[in-house]
Amino acid sequence: MALDVKFIEILACPKCKSTIRENDSWLVCQNSACGLQYPIRDGIPVMLIQEAKPKS
């Protein structure tokens, strides 16, 4: 289930405050120096740095 585009537009990476984009079941930071990926669980973005993983 994809997230609403307007909702994603207001979200930002908690670590570096850059924009994010949806990629399957992850929200990916667009800052190449940061690049963290945040999981989407049961349709809810988990925007916690502790839950993020580095971009692969």
N, CA, C and O atoms as CSV, one atom per row, in Angstrom:
chain,resi,resn,atom,element,x,y,z
A,1,MET,N,N,0.837,-1.180,0.000
A,1,MET,CA,C,0.000,0.000,0.000
A,1,MET,C,C,0.882,1.243,0.000
A,1,MET,O,O,1.649,1.460,0.939
A,2,ALA,N,N,0.781,2.043,-1.023
A,2,ALA,CA,C,1.592,3.251,-1.157
A,2,ALA,C,C,1.054,4.359,-0.246
A,2,ALA,O,O,-0.149,4.473,-0.012
A,3,LEU,N,N,1.975,5.156,0.252
A,3,LEU,CA,C,1.601,6.308,1.068
A,3,LEU,C,C,1.149,7.454,0.176
A,3,LEU,O,O,1.545,7.539,-0.986
A,4,ASP,N,N,0.331,8.321,0.715
A,4,ASP,CA,C,-0.143,9.490,-0.011
A,4,ASP,C,C,1.037,10.406,-0.344
A,4,ASP,O,O,1.866,10.694,0.520
A,5,VAL,N,N,1.111,10.858,-1.585
A,5,VAL,CA,C,2.216,11.701,-2.050
A,5,VAL,C,C,2.317,12.990,-1.233
A,5,VAL,O,O,3.423,13.429,-0.914
A,6,LYS,N,N,1.196,13.594,-0.894
A,6,LYS,CA,C,1.213,14.839,-0.113
A,6,LYS,C,C,1.772,14.599,1.284
A,6,LYS,O,O,2.434,15.472,1.846
A,7,PHE,N,N,1.511,13.425,1.847
A,7,PHE,CA,C,2.058,13.060,3.149
A,7,PHE,C,C,3.579,12.926,3.070
A,7,PHE,O,O,4.294,13.428,3.937
A,8,ILE,N,N,4.065,12.258,2.043
A,8,ILE,CA,C,5.511,12.081,1.880
A,8,ILE,C,C,6.200,13.429,1.687
A,8,ILE,O,O,7.319,13.619,2.162
A,9,GLU,N,N,5.553,14.361,1.001
A,9,GLU,CA,C,6.146,15.683,0.765
A,9,GLU,C,C,6.413,16.453,2.050
A,9,GLU,O,O,7.323,17.281,2.085
A,10,ILE,N,N,5.645,16.203,3.106
A,10,ILE,CA,C,5.863,16.945,4.353
A,10,ILE,C,C,6.843,16.245,5.293
A,10,ILE,O,O,7.287,16.833,6.280
A,11,LEU,N,N,7.182,14.986,4.987
A,11,LEU,CA,C,8.144,14.271,5.820
A,11,LEU,C,C,9.575,14.662,5.445
A,11,LEU,O,O,9.852,15.060,4.313
A,12,ALA,N,N,10.473,14.537,6.424
A,12,ALA,CA,C,11.892,14.794,6.193
A,12,ALA,C,C,12.697,13.775,6.988
A,12,ALA,O,O,12.217,13.230,7.982
A,13,CYS,N,N,13.899,13.528,6.554
A,13,CYS,CA,C,14.787,12.621,7.262
A,13,CYS,C,C,15.051,13.178,8.670
A,13,CYS,O,O,15.465,14.330,8.800
A,14,PRO,N,N,14.823,12.394,9.710
A,14,PRO,CA,C,15.052,12.875,11.073
A,14,PRO,C,C,16.522,13.210,11.364
A,14,PRO,O,O,16.810,14.033,12.233
A,15,LYS,N,N,17.433,12.583,10.650
A,15,LYS,CA,C,18.853,12.807,10.902
A,15,LYS,C,C,19.371,14.081,10.237
A,15,LYS,O,O,20.001,14.910,10.894
A,16,CYS,N,N,19.111,14.244,8.936
A,16,CYS,CA,C,19.719,15.364,8.202
A,16,CYS,C,C,18.698,16.384,7.692
A,16,CYS,O,O,19.079,17.423,7.153
A,17,LYS,N,N,17.409,16.093,7.856
A,17,LYS,CA,C,16.307,16.984,7.458
A,17,LYS,C,C,16.125,17.112,5.945
A,17,LYS,O,O,15.461,18.038,5.480
A,18,SER,N,N,16.706,16.200,5.182
A,18,SER,CA,C,16.543,16.208,3.719
A,18,SER,C,C,15.221,15.567,3.316
A,18,SER,O,O,14.548,14.934,4.130
A,19,THR,N,N,14.864,15.740,2.055
A,19,THR,CA,C,13.642,15.138,1.538
A,19,THR,C,C,13.799,13.622,1.462
A,19,THR,O,O,14.908,13.089,1.463
A,20,ILE,N,N,12.656,12.948,1.398
A,20,ILE,CA,C,12.653,11.500,1.290
A,20,ILE,C,C,11.769,11.087,0.121
A,20,ILE,O,O,10.980,11.883,-0.386
A,21,ARG,N,N,11.910,9.840,-0.297
A,21,ARG,CA,C,11.037,9.286,-1.327
A,21,ARG,C,C,10.701,7.855,-0.932
A,21,ARG,O,O,11.442,7.205,-0.194
A,22,GLU,N,N,9.581,7.384,-1.433
A,22,GLU,CA,C,9.143,6.021,-1.126
A,22,GLU,C,C,9.773,5.051,-2.113
A,22,GLU,O,O,9.813,5.314,-3.315
A,23,ASN,N,N,10.262,3.938,-1.603
A,23,ASN,CA,C,10.843,2.883,-2.423
A,23,ASN,C,C,10.393,1.552,-1.823
A,23,ASN,O,O,10.969,1.089,-0.839
A,24,ASP,N,N,9.381,0.944,-2.404
A,24,ASP,CA,C,8.770,-0.284,-1.887
A,24,ASP,C,C,8.283,-0.064,-0.463
A,24,ASP,O,O,7.408,0.772,-0.239
A,25,SER,N,N,8.822,-0.787,0.495
A,25,SER,CA,C,8.373,-0.654,1.884
A,25,SER,C,C,9.348,0.168,2.717
A,25,SER,O,O,9.474,-0.028,3.926
A,26,TRP,N,N,10.037,1.094,2.049
A,26,TRP,CA,C,11.009,1.957,2.735
A,26,TRP,C,C,10.823,3.411,2.306
A,26,TRP,O,O,10.373,3.687,1.194
A,27,LEU,N,N,11.174,4.331,3.195
A,27,LEU,CA,C,11.300,5.746,2.853
A,27,LEU,C,C,12.791,6.031,2.851
A,27,LEU,O,O,13.476,5.778,3.842
A,28,VAL,N,N,13.296,6.555,1.745
A,28,VAL,CA,C,14.739,6.710,1.546
A,28,VAL,C,C,15.123,8.184,1.535
A,28,VAL,O,O,14.541,8.979,0.796
A,29,CYS,N,N,16.102,8.545,2.356
A,29,CYS,CA,C,16.627,9.905,2.398
A,29,CYS,C,C,17.335,10.203,1.079
A,29,CYS,O,O,18.086,9.370,0.572
A,30,GLN,N,N,17.096,11.384,0.527
A,30,GLN,CA,C,17.671,11.762,-0.762
A,30,GLN,C,C,19.033,12.434,-0.656
A,30,GLN,O,O,19.640,12.754,-1.678
A,31,ASN,N,N,19.522,12.651,0.552
A,31,ASN,CA,C,20.852,13.222,0.758
A,31,ASN,C,C,21.865,12.091,0.619
A,31,ASN,O,O,21.846,11.149,1.412
A,32,SER,N,N,22.743,12.167,-0.370
A,32,SER,CA,C,23.693,11.074,-0.624
A,32,SER,C,C,24.678,10.880,0.525
A,32,SER,O,O,25.199,9.779,0.699
A,33,ALA,N,N,24.942,11.911,1.305
A,33,ALA,CA,C,25.840,11.773,2.457
A,33,ALA,C,C,25.169,11.021,3.605
A,33,ALA,O,O,25.852,10.399,4.417
A,34,CYS,N,N,23.858,11.072,3.678
A,34,CYS,CA,C,23.091,10.403,4.745
A,34,CYS,C,C,22.550,9.081,4.209
A,34,CYS,O,O,23.024,8.012,4.596
A,35,GLY,N,N,21.574,9.150,3.332
A,35,GLY,CA,C,21.042,7.979,2.649
A,35,GLY,C,C,20.365,6.928,3.513
A,35,GLY,O,O,20.266,5.775,3.093
A,36,LEU,N,N,19.899,7.279,4.695
A,36,LEU,CA,C,19.235,6.291,5.535
A,36,LEU,C,C,17.903,5.867,4.941
A,36,LEU,O,O,17.249,6.637,4.237
A,37,GLN,N,N,17.507,4.630,5.233
A,37,GLN,CA,C,16.233,4.086,4.796
A,37,GLN,C,C,15.396,3.797,6.034
A,37,GLN,O,O,15.858,3.149,6.973
A,38,TYR,N,N,14.160,4.285,6.023
A,38,TYR,CA,C,13.251,4.102,7.145
A,38,TYR,C,C,12.147,3.146,6.732
A,38,TYR,O,O,11.557,3.310,5.664
A,39,PRO,N,N,11.854,2.139,7.567
A,39,PRO,CA,C,10.844,1.148,7.187
A,39,PRO,C,C,9.423,1.700,7.259
A,39,PRO,O,O,9.126,2.626,8.014
A,40,ILE,N,N,8.563,1.098,6.450
A,40,ILE,CA,C,7.124,1.353,6.525
A,40,ILE,C,C,6.516,0.036,7.000
A,40,ILE,O,O,6.595,-0.974,6.299
A,41,ARG,N,N,5.909,0.042,8.192
A,41,ARG,CA,C,5.336,-1.176,8.762
A,41,ARG,C,C,3.823,-1.009,8.887
A,41,ARG,O,O,3.346,-0.066,9.518
A,42,ASP,N,N,3.092,-1.907,8.296
A,42,ASP,CA,C,1.629,-1.871,8.331
A,42,ASP,C,C,1.084,-0.523,7.871
A,42,ASP,O,O,0.099,-0.026,8.417
A,43,GLY,N,N,1.732,0.069,6.859
A,43,GLY,CA,C,1.291,1.339,6.305
A,43,GLY,C,C,1.697,2.567,7.104
A,43,GLY,O,O,1.259,3.676,6.799
A,44,ILE,N,N,2.542,2.379,8.138
A,44,ILE,CA,C,2.963,3.479,8.997
A,44,ILE,C,C,4.478,3.663,8.887
A,44,ILE,O,O,5.227,2.725,9.160
A,45,PRO,N,N,4.946,4.858,8.492
A,45,PRO,CA,C,6.386,5.103,8.423
A,45,PRO,C,C,6.990,5.125,9.831
A,45,PRO,O,O,6.470,5.777,10.737
A,46,VAL,N,N,8.083,4.408,9.991
A,46,VAL,CA,C,8.797,4.396,11.271
A,46,VAL,C,C,10.005,5.325,11.091
A,46,VAL,O,O,11.069,4.899,10.643
A,47,MET,N,N,9.818,6.587,11.444
A,47,MET,CA,C,10.836,7.618,11.199
A,47,MET,C,C,11.729,7.805,12.427
A,47,MET,O,O,11.883,8.915,12.937
A,48,LEU,N,N,12.309,6.705,12.887
A,48,LEU,CA,C,13.232,6.720,14.021
A,48,LEU,C,C,14.628,6.374,13.515
A,48,LEU,O,O,14.802,5.391,12.796
A,49,ILE,N,N,15.609,7.167,13.882
A,49,ILE,CA,C,16.980,6.921,13.424
A,49,ILE,C,C,17.442,5.531,13.852
A,49,ILE,O,O,18.166,4.863,13.115
A,50,GLN,N,N,17.024,5.093,15.045
A,50,GLN,CA,C,17.420,3.769,15.545
A,50,GLN,C,C,16.856,2.629,14.695
A,50,GLN,O,O,17.418,1.534,14.689
A,51,GLU,N,N,15.775,2.864,13.990
A,51,GLU,CA,C,15.139,1.849,13.152
A,51,GLU,C,C,15.626,1.905,11.699
A,51,GLU,O,O,15.314,1.012,10.911
A,52,ALA,N,N,16.372,2.921,11.346
A,52,ALA,CA,C,16.833,3.110,9.968
A,52,ALA,C,C,18.020,2.190,9.664
A,52,ALA,O,O,18.719,1.717,10.559
A,53,LYS,N,N,18.212,1.962,8.380
A,53,LYS,CA,C,19.408,1.223,7.947
A,53,LYS,C,C,20.056,2.007,6.816
A,53,LYS,O,O,19.383,2.756,6.108
A,54,PRO,N,N,21.370,1.836,6.645
A,54,PRO,CA,C,22.058,2.555,5.554
A,54,PRO,C,C,21.533,2.100,4.195
A,54,PRO,O,O,21.134,0.949,4.020
A,55,LYS,N,N,21.542,3.016,3.252
A,55,LYS,CA,C,21.119,2.707,1.875
A,55,LYS,C,C,22.069,1.674,1.289
A,55,LYS,O,O,23.289,1.789,1.408
A,56,SER,N,N,21.492,0.670,0.660
A,56,SER,CA,C,22.336,-0.386,0.079
A,56,SER,C,C,22.656,-0.132,-1.366
A,56,SER,O,O,23.354,-0.928,-1.994
